[in-house]
Amino acid sequence: MVMILGSPSRLYSKTPTRERPKPQMCHSSHQQKKDNKFRSLGTPDKIWAVSAIHGDCTRLEGLHNAIYERINVGDRLVYLGNYTGHGEQSREVIDELLTFRRALLALPGMKPSDITYLRGGQEEMLHLLTQLQFCREPVDTLLWMLGSGMSNTMRSYGICPHEGITAAREGIMSLTRWTNKIKEQLRNQAGFDAFMMNHMRAAYTEYQTDKMALFVNAGLDPSLTLEQQEDRLWWQGDNFHDMHGAYKPFEKVIRGFDPKHQGVQMNGVTASLDGGCGFGGSLICAGMEATGDIFELMEA
């Protein structure tokens, strides 16, 4: 594993004379499908998969510097969800993700579809926060979210959790005014709305029918099809490594959030990438072949 040391403050650099290969065309049978839930990665040269970040921008900047020196046209970059929460730099993380996206798209040949952001539990909670007035038990729901990482996210955006609890206890009118205030505060952040609207539920390669790789946030129910998973993709993570047979048609399933933060864990058909970033641990990026086989691990 490559260890990325230091405390960078956004320093991306490319060797000026480095040649970049020409982009390759993907001739996948699914290429013409349009799906706002799942992203086909086609047949990339390499995939760079980033684990859960959980509000730690310093580690993310360090990892971005390493990715920037390695990524080439024909590669894909996949963020596996849970960008905010628990750590104290949620707003800075979103800003850094958007800044790095612009830096990559400035490179000749890179396309917006080369970068994929998966939806995680933290993103789901952040969306739910703005719709809290529609919950049956808004006080209990908000308290649960605050204890699950949302408290630091809200503070990062200048949102007071105690005001929300008070509004929820006062009733639907007060709560609606509070959630409208939240929406306005979040929309004032440049690029925030567009970022939140472009999360995929999962992503997959189409290398060969018997060697496809699936990327998810936390887990899945192997008895259900991908289209049937719904929010299990970010909530059903406890029994992920109990899968000992391939989740067909995918040969491997890779996730970025492990509730136990056990680092890199693989059993042949599943792989977890979660070093506990945001909880005092590391941020992991795996360099993978289109089959899901790992050729390099980086840790910030």
C-alpha positions in Angstrom: 0.0 0.0 0.0 1.3 3.5 -0.9 1.2 5.8 2.1 0.5 9.4 1.4 2.1 11.6 4.0 1.9 15.3 4.9 -0.9 17.8 5.3 -1.5 19.2 1.8 -3.5 22.2 1.0 -4.7 21.5 -2.5 -1.6 20.9 -4.6 -2.3 19.1 -7.9 0.5 18.7 -10.3 1.2 16.9 -13.6 4.6 16.5 -15.3 4.2 18.9 -18.2 5.8 16.5 -20.8 3.8 13.4 -19.8 2.0 11.9 -22.7 -1.7 11.0 -22.2 -3.2 8.1 -24.2 -6.0 8.8 -26.6 -9.5 8.0 -25.2 -10.9 4.6 -26.0 -14.4 4.1 -27.3 -16.6 1.7 -25.4 -18.8 -0.6 -27.5 -20.9 -1.9 -24.6 -24.3 -3.4 -25.4 -25.7 -1.2 -22.6 -24.0 2.0 -23.8 -27.2 3.6 -25.2 -29.2 3.0 -22.1 -30.1 6.1 -20.0 -30.5 5.4 -16.3 -30.5 8.0 -13.6 -29.8 5.4 -10.9 -26.9 3.3 -12.1 -23.8 4.3 -14.0 -22.1 2.1 -16.5 -18.4 2.6 -16.4 -18.0 0.7 -19.7 -14.6 -0.9 -20.2 -12.1 1.5 -18.5 -8.3 1.1 -18.6 -8.2 1.6 -14.9 -10.6 2.5 -12.1 -9.7 4.6 -9.1 -12.2 3.9 -6.2 -12.3 6.2 -3.2 -13.6 5.0 0.2 -15.9 6.9 2.5 -14.5 10.4 3.3 -16.8 11.4 6.2 -15.8 15.1 6.4 -12.0 14.8 6.4 -10.8 17.3 3.8 -7.1 17.2 4.7 -6.9 13.5 3.8 -9.0 13.9 0.7 -6.6 16.6 -0.6 -3.6 14.3 -0.1 -5.3 11.5 -1.9 -6.4 13.8 -4.8 -2.8 14.8 -5.3 -1.8 11.1 -5.7 -4.7 10.3 -8.0 -4.0 13.3 -10.2 -0.5 12.0 -10.9 -1.8 8.6 -11.8 -5.1 9.1 -13.7 -5.1 9.0 -17.5 -7.6 9.3 -20.2 -9.5 6.0 -20.4 -9.6 5.7 -16.6 -12.6 6.2 -14.3 -12.8 7.8 -10.9 -15.5 6.5 -8.6 -16.3 8.0 -5.2 -18.1 5.4 -3.1 -20.3 7.7 -1.1 -20.4 9.1 2.5 -18.6 12.4 1.7 -19.9 14.3 4.8 -20.6 13.5 8.4 -18.6 12.7 11.6 -15.6 14.7 10.6 -15.5 18.5 11.0 -14.9 19.5 7.3 -18.0 18.5 5.5 -18.4 21.7 3.6 -14.7 21.8 2.7 -15.0 18.2 1.4 -17.8 19.1 -1.0 -15.8 22.1 -2.2 -12.7 20.0 -2.7 -14.6 17.4 -4.7 -16.0 20.1 -7.0 -12.5 21.7 -7.3 -10.9 18.4 -8.2 -13.6 17.6 -10.7 -12.8 20.9 -12.5 -9.1 20.1 -12.4 -9.6 16.7 -14.0 -12.0 18.0 -16.7 -9.4 20.6 -17.7 -7.1 17.7 -18.7 -7.3 16.9 -22.5 -9.7 14.0 -23.2 -11.3 13.8 -19.8 -15.1 13.7 -19.8 -17.7 14.3 -17.1 -18.9 10.7 -17.3 -15.4 9.6 -16.3 -16.2 10.8 -12.7 -18.9 9.1 -10.7 -20.3 9.9 -7.2 -22.3 7.2 -5.5 -25.0 8.0 -3.0 -24.3 7.0 0.6 -26.1 7.1 3.9 -24.8 10.5 4.8 -26.1 11.9 1.5 -29.5 10.3 2.1 -29.7 11.9 5.5 -28.7 15.3 4.2 -31.6 15.0 1.7 -33.9 13.8 4.4 -33.0 16.8 6.5 -34.5 19.2 4.0 -37.7 17.1 3.9 -38.0 16.6 7.7 -41.5 18.1 7.9 -42.8 15.1 6.0 -41.5 12.5 8.5 -44.0 10.8 10.9 -41.7 11.3 13.9 -39.5 14.3 13.0 -38.0 14.8 16.5 -36.9 11.1 16.7 -35.7 11.1 13.1 -33.6 14.3 13.6 -32.1 13.0 16.9 -31.1 9.8 15.1 -29.5 11.7 12.3 -27.6 13.9 14.7 -26.2 10.9 16.4 -25.3 9.3 13.0 -22.9 12.1 11.8 -25.4 14.8 10.7 -24.5 17.1 13.7 -21.1 17.9 12.3 -22.4 18.3 8.8 -24.9 20.8 9.9 -22.4 22.8 11.9 -20.1 22.9 8.9 -22.8 24.6 6.9 -23.7 27.0 9.7 -26.9 25.1 10.6 -27.8 24.9 14.3 -29.0 21.4 15.3 -30.8 22.7 18.4 -32.9 25.1 16.3 -34.0 22.1 14.4 -35.0 20.1 17.5 -37.0 23.1 18.8 -38.7 23.6 15.4 -39.6 19.9 15.2 -41.2 20.0 18.6 -43.2 23.2 17.8 -45.0 21.6 14.9 -45.1 21.3 11.1 -45.3 25.0 10.4 -42.2 25.9 12.4 -40.4 22.9 11.1 -41.2 23.8 7.5 -39.8 27.3 8.0 -36.7 25.8 9.4 -36.2 23.3 6.5 -36.8 26.1 4.0 -34.0 28.1 5.7 -31.7 25.0 5.5 -32.4 24.7 1.7 -31.6 28.3 1.2 -28.3 28.0 3.1 -27.3 24.9 1.2 -28.2 26.4 -2.2 -26.0 29.4 -1.5 -23.0 27.0 -1.7 -21.7 27.1 -5.2 -22.3 23.8 -7.0 -24.0 22.1 -4.0 -27.3 21.5 -5.7 -25.8 20.1 -8.9 -23.5 17.8 -6.8 -26.4 16.4 -4.7 -28.5 15.8 -7.8 -25.9 13.7 -9.6 -25.4 10.9 -7.2 -25.7 7.3 -8.6 -27.0 4.4 -6.6 -24.3 2.1 -8.0 -21.8 1.8 -10.8 -20.5 -1.2 -12.8 -18.0 -2.2 -15.4 -18.9 -4.2 -18.5 -15.5 -5.8 -19.2 -16.9 -9.3 -19.9 -20.2 -10.9 -19.0 -18.4 -13.2 -16.4 -16.0 -10.6 -15.1 -18.1 -7.5 -14.4 -17.5 -5.5 -11.2 -20.1 -3.7 -9.2 -19.4 -0.6 -7.0 -21.8 0.2 -4.1 -21.7 2.4 -1.0 -22.2 -0.1 1.9 -23.9 -3.3 0.8 -26.8 -5.1 -0.8 -29.2 -8.0 -0.4 -27.9 -10.8 -2.6 -31.4 -12.2 -3.0 -32.6 -9.1 -4.8 -31.8 -7.7 -8.3 -29.8 -4.5 -8.5 -33.0 -2.6 -9.4 -34.7 -3.9 -6.3 -32.0 -2.9 -3.8 -33.3 0.7 -3.2 -31.8 2.1 0.1 -30.2 -1.3 1.0 -27.2 0.0 -1.0 -26.3 2.4 1.8 -28.0 0.8 4.9 -27.5 -2.9 4.5 -23.8 -3.2 5.2 -23.4 -5.5 8.3 -23.5 -8.8 6.5 -21.6 -7.8 3.4 -18.7 -10.3 3.8 -21.1 -13.1 4.4 -21.5 -13.2 0.6 -19.4 -16.2 -0.6 -20.9 -16.6 -4.0 -20.8 -14.0 -6.8 -23.7 -11.6 -7.1 -24.5 -12.4 -10.7 -24.0 -11.0 -13.3 -21.2 -9.4 -11.3 -18.1 -11.3 -10.4 -17.0 -8.8 -7.6 -18.8 -6.2 -5.5 -16.7 -3.4 -4.1 -17.9 -1.0 -1.3 -16.5 2.1 0.2 -18.2 2.1 3.7 -17.8 -0.6 6.3 -19.7 0.1 9.5 -16.8 -1.4 11.4 -14.1 0.5 9.4 -11.8 -2.6 9.1 -9.6 -1.3 6.3 -9.2 -3.3 3.2 -11.1 -6.6 3.4 -11.5 -9.0 0.5 -12.9 -12.6 0.2 -12.7 -13.1 -3.6 -16.2 -11.9 -4.4 -16.4 -8.8 -2.2 -14.0 -6.0 -1.2 -14.3 -3.3 1.4 -12.3 -0.1 1.3 -12.8 1.8 4.6 -9.9 2.8 6.8 -12.1 4.9 9.2 -11.7 8.3 7.5 -13.6 10.8 9.6 -13.2 8.7 12.7 -9.5 9.2 13.1 -8.5 6.6 10.5 -7.3 6.7 6.9 -8.8 7.4 3.5 -8.2 4.7 1.0 -8.1 4.6 -2.8 -7.9 1.4 -4.8 -6.5 1.3 -8.3 -8.4 -1.5 -10.1 -8.6 -3.2 -13.4 -12.0 -3.3 -15.2 -12.5 -6.8 -13.6 -12.3 -5.3 -10.1 -8.8 -6.8 -9.4 -6.7 -4.4 -7.3 -3.3 -3.5 -8.6 -2.5 -0.6 -6.2 -3.7 0.7 -2.8 -3.2 4.3 -1.6 -3.8 5.5 1.9 -3.9 9.0 3.2 
